[in-house]
Amino acid sequence: MELWFTEKQTPGLGISCKVLQTLHRELTPF
């Protein structure tokens, strides 16, 4: 939910959040 709001407010933050999530998924086995 928070990611959607950030994307609407500032697209830059949304993209950065997505990148961080992808990196976190790659690093963590979950």
N, CA, C and O of each residue as an XYZ file, in Angstrom:
120
protein
N       0.840     -1.206      0.000
C       0.000      0.000      0.000
C       0.872      1.253      0.000
O       0.624      2.181     -0.769
N       1.891      1.283      0.856
C       2.758      2.461      0.962
C       3.470      2.742     -0.355
O       3.625      3.896     -0.755
N       3.906      1.661     -1.031
C       4.637      1.857     -2.290
C       3.766      2.575     -3.310
O       4.245      3.452     -4.030
N       2.483      2.206     -3.374
C       1.586      2.839     -4.348
C       1.477      4.330     -4.075
O       1.515      5.140     -5.002
N       1.340      4.695     -2.802
C       1.216      6.117     -2.445
C       2.492      6.860     -2.814
O       2.431      7.961     -3.363
N       3.646      6.271     -2.518
C       4.921      6.930     -2.829
C       5.055      7.116     -4.336
O       5.552      8.146     -4.793
N       4.616      6.133     -5.107
C       4.724      6.239     -6.565
C       3.878      7.404     -7.074
O       4.300      8.142     -7.965
N       2.687      7.565     -6.507
C       1.802      8.653     -6.948
C       2.389     10.007     -6.558
O       2.358     10.950     -7.348
N       2.922     10.102     -5.343
C       3.492     11.366     -4.873
C       4.783     11.684     -5.627
O       4.905     12.739     -6.250
N       5.740     10.764     -5.564
C       7.023     10.985     -6.244
C       7.464      9.689     -6.913
O       7.802      8.727     -6.223
N       7.467      9.646     -8.244
C       7.840      8.435     -8.981
C       9.259      7.985     -8.665
O       9.548      6.789     -8.690
N      10.143      8.922     -8.370
C      11.539      8.578     -8.061
C      11.622      7.652     -6.858
O      12.328      6.645     -6.889
N      10.898      7.996     -5.799
C      10.932      7.182     -4.587
C      10.378      5.793     -4.863
O      10.915      4.798     -4.375
N       9.302      5.720     -5.647
C       8.695      4.428     -5.958
C       9.680      3.505     -6.649
O       9.787      2.327     -6.309
N      10.405      4.052     -7.630
C      11.381      3.246     -8.370
C      12.489      2.779     -7.434
O      12.883      1.613     -7.468
N      12.990      3.682     -6.602
C      14.072      3.335     -5.679
C      13.612      2.236     -4.726
O      14.364      1.308     -4.431
N      12.380      2.346     -4.250
C      11.838      1.333     -3.337
C      11.789     -0.021     -4.029
O      12.138     -1.041     -3.433
N      11.354     -0.032     -5.292
C      11.270     -1.294     -6.036
C      12.655     -1.908     -6.183
O      12.824     -3.113     -5.999
N      13.645     -1.089     -6.511
C      15.020     -1.579     -6.679
C      15.521     -2.161     -5.370
O      16.132     -3.230     -5.362
N      15.270     -1.469     -4.257
C      15.713     -1.953     -2.949
C      15.051     -3.289     -2.638
O      15.697     -4.194     -2.110
N      13.764     -3.417     -2.961
C      13.052     -4.671     -2.692
C      13.665     -5.814     -3.490
O      13.884     -6.900     -2.954
N      13.943     -5.574     -4.778
C      14.512     -6.625     -5.623
C      15.874     -7.037     -5.085
O      16.177     -8.228     -5.019
N      16.700     -6.068     -4.700
C      18.028     -6.382     -4.167
C      17.891     -7.173     -2.873
O      18.625     -8.137     -2.655
N      16.962     -6.777     -2.016
C      16.763     -7.459     -0.747
C      16.339     -8.909     -0.994
O      16.796     -9.818     -0.301
N      15.472     -9.121     -1.971
C      15.004    -10.480     -2.274
C      16.170    -11.338     -2.753
O      16.271    -12.512     -2.396
N      17.045    -10.753     -3.561
C      18.191    -11.507     -4.072
C      19.146    -11.872     -2.939
O      19.686    -12.977     -2.903
N      19.349    -10.927     -2.011
C      20.273    -11.170     -0.903
C      19.688    -12.173      0.084
O      20.384    -13.082      0.536
N      18.405    -12.008      0.420
C      17.776    -12.901      1.390
C      17.212    -14.147      0.701
O      16.726    -14.063     -0.427
N      17.273    -15.298      1.371
C      16.781    -16.551      0.770
C      15.262    -16.613      0.718
O      14.710    -17.478      0.038
N      14.574    -15.722      1.417
C      13.111    -15.767      1.472
C      12.515    -15.486      0.117
O      11.293    -15.481     -0.031
